[in-house]
Amino acid sequence: MDELPGSVGTSASFSLRLGQTIFSSASLLFMSMGVEFYSYTAFCYLVTIMGLVIPWSFTLALVDGYSVLVRRPIRQQGVLIIIVVGDWVLSILTLAAACSSASVIDVLLHSGGSNCPPKFCSRYQVSAAMAFLAWFLSSATSLFNFWLLSSL
């Protein structure tokens, strides 16, 4: 298999990684704009995971961009295993953080609204939505790279 769209070293992978970086950064930004996020463990967990996803995705976006420029996709099995495992772990952690944050926001909104001012709750909702979008792109790259690894 010469080139699987979405696998490491392709322009589609570069786009997916750039999207992951943007959505993770947006999630972190919206969560951090409300200075009261530290009151809830799920929000702290989301901030921590997004802080891990941003450098991972940005670094792999740089690798993908370089591979596209020199027209040499990465096909070393050891490197692909590290990328697949890293993507898989971060994808599961991102999904867990997004789900836990969304559930806490739902509980806060349905508890009468006294625990969460509307300004903060709307920011937290946008942050959770951005985390879900980052997870979707992360799971896509994980699957594409796993597919490439299994075909080698």
Beta strands, then each sheet from edge to edge (+ up, - down):
end
